[in-house]
Amino acid sequence: MKYINCTPHPIVLNDGRRFEPSGSVARVGTSFTSFENDVCSVVYGELENVPAPVEDTLYIVSAMVLSSSDRKDLVAPATGHPETIRNEKGWIVSVPGFVRG
């Protein structure tokens, strides 16, 4: 399986594999409703900068992009997994793998 990192930062797996950014950052369009009592809602739109599906290829995207699509070729870093490794400041150093929507 080939992975293409469509996030703006490197993704490191616990086994040492590293996926550098591809230069194409996947996003999801957003718009907002009017405020009512200081609260508004976000409305998610179309995916942006997500390459067309290619056989045997998975695209690494943010959890927000993943949750906004039903594409089976998108994955996100498993940042909430118990085996995620963090440094002394709590920042993620590596993840055990990916999640699929």
C-alpha positions, 0 to 999 in steps of 0.5 A: 500500500502506498501512502500520500500525506495530505497534511502540512506536517510529517506523520511518524508511526511508532515503528519509525516510518515517516511520511513527509507532507506531499505539498497538497494539503487536504481541507474541507470547506466551511461556512457558518450560520448566524450567531444566536445567543453568542453561538453559531454552527459550522456547516461543512462543505466540499473537500478541497485538495484531495487527489482523485482515488488511485488503486493501492493508495491511501491519502493521509488527511486530518480527522476533520477531513476524514469525518467529512467524507465517505471515501474509503481511501482516506485515513487519519493518524490514530492520535487518540489511540492508547499506543500514541507516543507523546513527549514530556510536553504532551505533544504527539511524537508518533502514532501506532497507525491510522484510522479509517472513517 
